[in-house]
Amino acid sequence: MTRKITLRINRINFTVNLEDRSADFIESKIREDFLLESDNDVKVLLSAYLKRTEELFELDTKLRDTLDSLKE
């Protein structure tokens, strides 16, 4: 089963389906970055993407460091 969430970016609605398994987590992250009740500028989209990519980089780095330390 899925949950639908709609973002409005530059006056265009985008509806996405979120899998139940991760819907709560993803929706909370979307709500941190976007206003679901109003329009979001494309700059907000780019900013959110860069923010989440930086977080992913940090997590990837920590994971690699942990794996490397376990190999030693």
Sequence and secondary structure as in RCSB ss.txt:
>XXXX:A:sequence
MTRKITLRINRINFTVNLEDRSADFIESKIREDFLLESDNDVKVLLSAYLKRTEELFELDTKLRDTLDSLKE
>XXXX:A:secstr
 EEEEEEEETTEEEEEEEEHHHHHHHHHHHHHH  TTS B HHHHHHHHHHHHHHHHHHHHHHHHHHHHHH 
